[in-house]
Each structure stands twice: as structure tokens, then as C-alpha cells.
């Protein structure tokens, strides 16, 4: 059973999404999704408008390898499903190291203004 309120709070407060209330009438949250040999903790669809990938990362090197693929895959999925936004959430314990590596890679990947990157503490990922 999906905890809709914890997802809504996560999307609005942690990610800062200003989605209107009616968007949250439909929420689909999948756990442990394998995406091109990468294990996403969560894949979330909010109202068929917002696509969110949540992945736990542990080292800056892993970020360098997976970030371009995740951004590209998420952007393409967003476009094919005609969503408004794609948000990639990296959850980590060592935020500063991960943020430095992720920001550097994110600057170089093909994206648009509807692709967002969030680096958050693992502890901020609620139980969905």
C-alpha cells in the first residue's frame, strides 16, 4: 500500500514542487525498479505530469557513471509519456562529495529546463 501523504509531503516539501492539488489524485510508486542495470529505489508518477527517479548513491564515482544515463533515460521517458517534469533524486550519506560530483556531471549532460536534480540525505527519503 502506497502512503500517498508521505509521497505528497516528500514531493512538495523535500523537492519543492508546486504541483496543484489535483495532480496528487493519481500517484503510482514502484519500488526497486531496474533501469538499464541501475536499481532505482523508487520510480514515482505524480498525476501523469511529474516523473521522479529516486536512487541511493554511495560514492562520487558511482554518480559519474550513472548520472548521464539516468538523466537521459528520465528525459526520454518524460517526453514519451508527455509529462511536464522529470526530477532525479540522489539520496546519499556523504552529501558534499556526492553533490560536487553530481553538479559537475549534471552541467555536462543534455537536458532542458524541465529536468531537475536533487541531492538529499538518505534520511530524508520517507517510507512510501
DRENDO-1510 file (C-alpha; in Angstrom, 1 decimal, always signed):
<recs>
REC; n; res; u; v; w
REC; 1; UNK; +0.0; +0.0; +0.0 .
REC; 2; UNK; +1.4; +3.4; -1.1 .
REC; 3; UNK; +1.5; +6.1; +1.6 .
REC; 4; UNK; +0.1; +8.9; -0.5 .
REC; 5; UNK; +0.5; +11.6; +2.1 .
REC; 6; UNK; +4.2; +10.8; +2.7 .
REC; 7; UNK; +4.8; +11.0; -1.1 .
REC; 8; UNK; +2.9; +14.2; -1.4 .
REC; 9; UNK; +4.9; +15.7; +1.5 .
REC; 10; UNK; +8.1; +14.5; +0.0 .
REC; 11; UNK; +7.3; +16.0; -3.4 .
REC; 12; UNK; +6.1; +19.3; -2.0 .
REC; 13; UNK; +8.4; +19.9; +0.9 .
REC; 14; UNK; +11.6; +18.0; +0.2 .
REC; 15; UNK; +11.7; +18.5; -3.6 .
REC; 16; UNK; +9.9; +21.9; -3.6 .
REC; 17; UNK; +7.4; +21.0; -6.3 .
REC; 18; UNK; +4.5; +23.4; -6.6 .
REC; 19; UNK; +2.2; +20.9; -8.3 .
REC; 20; UNK; -1.5; +21.8; -7.9 .
REC; 21; UNK; -3.6; +19.6; -5.5 .
REC; 22; UNK; -5.5; +17.8; -8.3 .
REC; 23; UNK; -2.2; +16.4; -9.7 .
REC; 24; UNK; -1.9; +14.3; -6.5 .
REC; 25; UNK; -5.2; +12.5; -7.2 .
REC; 26; UNK; -3.1; +9.9; -9.1 .
REC; 27; UNK; +0.1; +8.6; -7.6 .
REC; 28; UNK; +2.0; +5.5; -8.7 .
REC; 29; UNK; +5.1; +4.5; -6.8 .
REC; 30; UNK; +7.1; +1.5; -7.8 .
REC; 31; UNK; +10.0; +0.1; -5.6 .
REC; 32; UNK; +13.2; -1.5; -6.7 .
REC; 33; UNK; +12.9; -0.7; -10.4 .
REC; 34; UNK; +15.8; -1.9; -12.6 .
REC; 35; UNK; +16.6; +0.6; -15.3 .
REC; 36; UNK; +19.3; -0.3; -17.7 .
REC; 37; UNK; +21.2; -2.3; -15.0 .
REC; 38; UNK; +20.7; +0.5; -12.4 .
REC; 39; UNK; +18.5; -0.1; -9.4 .
REC; 40; UNK; +16.2; +2.7; -8.6 .
REC; 41; UNK; +14.9; +2.8; -5.0 .
REC; 42; UNK; +11.7; +4.4; -6.3 .
REC; 43; UNK; +10.0; +5.4; -9.5 .
REC; 44; UNK; +7.1; +7.8; -8.9 .
REC; 45; UNK; +4.5; +9.1; -11.2 .
REC; 46; UNK; +2.5; +12.1; -9.9 .
REC; 47; UNK; -0.6; +12.7; -11.9 .
REC; 48; UNK; +0.9; +11.7; -15.2 .
REC; 49; UNK; +2.7; +15.1; -15.1 .
REC; 50; UNK; +5.7; +14.5; -12.9 .
REC; 51; UNK; +8.2; +11.7; -13.1 .
REC; 52; UNK; +10.6; +11.1; -10.3 .
REC; 53; UNK; +13.5; +8.6; -10.0 .
REC; 54; UNK; +15.0; +8.1; -6.5 .
REC; 55; UNK; +18.3; +6.3; -6.2 .
REC; 56; UNK; +20.6; +5.8; -3.3 .
REC; 57; UNK; +24.3; +6.5; -4.1 .
REC; 58; UNK; +27.3; +5.9; -2.0 .
REC; 59; UNK; +30.4; +7.2; -3.9 .
REC; 60; UNK; +31.1; +10.1; -6.2 .
REC; 61; UNK; +32.5; +7.6; -8.8 .
REC; 62; UNK; +29.2; +5.9; -9.0 .
REC; 63; UNK; +27.5; +9.2; -9.6 .
REC; 64; UNK; +29.8; +9.9; -12.5 .
REC; 65; UNK; +28.9; +6.7; -14.2 .
REC; 66; UNK; +25.1; +6.6; -13.6 .
REC; 67; UNK; +24.0; +10.2; -13.8 .
REC; 68; UNK; +24.2; +10.8; -17.5 .
REC; 69; UNK; +22.3; +7.6; -18.2 .
REC; 70; UNK; +19.6; +8.4; -15.6 .
REC; 71; UNK; +19.1; +11.9; -16.9 .
REC; 72; UNK; +18.9; +10.8; -20.5 .
REC; 73; UNK; +16.5; +7.9; -19.7 .
REC; 74; UNK; +14.3; +10.1; -17.4 .
REC; 75; UNK; +14.2; +12.9; -20.0 .
REC; 76; UNK; +13.2; +10.4; -22.8 .
REC; 77; UNK; +10.6; +8.7; -20.6 .
REC; 78; UNK; +9.2; +12.1; -19.6 .
REC; 79; UNK; +8.9; +13.1; -23.3 .
REC; 80; UNK; +7.4; +9.8; -24.4 .
REC; 81; UNK; +4.8; +9.9; -21.7 .
REC; 82; UNK; +4.2; +13.6; -22.2 .
REC; 83; UNK; +4.9; +14.6; -18.6 .
REC; 84; UNK; +5.7; +18.1; -17.6 .
REC; 85; UNK; +8.8; +17.5; -15.4 .
REC; 86; UNK; +11.4; +14.9; -14.5 .
REC; 87; UNK; +13.2; +15.0; -11.2 .
REC; 88; UNK; +16.2; +12.8; -10.4 .
REC; 89; UNK; +16.8; +12.4; -6.7 .
REC; 90; UNK; +20.1; +11.2; -5.4 .
REC; 91; UNK; +20.0; +10.1; -1.8 .
REC; 92; UNK; +23.3; +9.9; +0.0 .
REC; 93; UNK; +25.1; +9.9; +3.3 .
REC; 94; UNK; +28.1; +11.9; +2.2 .
REC; 95; UNK; +26.2; +14.9; +0.7 .
REC; 96; UNK; +29.1; +17.2; +0.0 .
REC; 97; UNK; +31.2; +14.7; -2.0 .
REC; 98; UNK; +28.1; +13.5; -3.9 .
REC; 99; UNK; +26.9; +17.0; -4.6 .
REC; 100; UNK; +30.2; +18.1; -6.0 .
REC; 101; UNK; +30.4; +15.1; -8.4 .
REC; 102; UNK; +26.7; +15.3; -9.3 .
REC; 103; UNK; +26.7; +19.0; -10.1 .
REC; 104; UNK; +29.8; +18.7; -12.2 .
REC; 105; UNK; +28.4; +15.8; -14.3 .
REC; 106; UNK; +24.9; +17.4; -14.4 .
REC; 107; UNK; +26.4; +20.5; -16.0 .
REC; 108; UNK; +27.7; +18.5; -18.9 .
REC; 109; UNK; +24.6; +16.3; -19.8 .
REC; 110; UNK; +22.0; +17.0; -22.3 .
REC; 111; UNK; +18.9; +18.3; -20.5 .
REC; 112; UNK; +16.3; +21.1; -20.6 .
REC; 113; UNK; +14.7; +23.4; -18.0 .
REC; 114; UNK; +12.2; +20.6; -17.2 .
REC; 115; UNK; +14.9; +18.3; -15.8 .
REC; 116; UNK; +15.8; +18.8; -12.2 .
REC; 117; UNK; +18.5; +17.2; -10.0 .
REC; 118; UNK; +18.1; +16.9; -6.2 .
REC; 119; UNK; +20.8; +15.6; -3.8 .
REC; 120; UNK; +19.3; +14.8; -0.4 .
REC; 121; UNK; +20.3; +12.9; +2.7 .
REC; 122; UNK; +19.1; +9.3; +2.8 .
REC; 123; UNK; +17.3; +10.0; +6.0 .
REC; 124; UNK; +15.0; +12.4; +4.1 .
REC; 125; UNK; +13.6; +9.6; +2.0 .
REC; 126; UNK; +10.3; +8.7; +3.7 .
REC; 127; UNK; +8.8; +5.3; +3.9 .
REC; 128; UNK; +6.5; +5.3; +0.9 .
</recs>
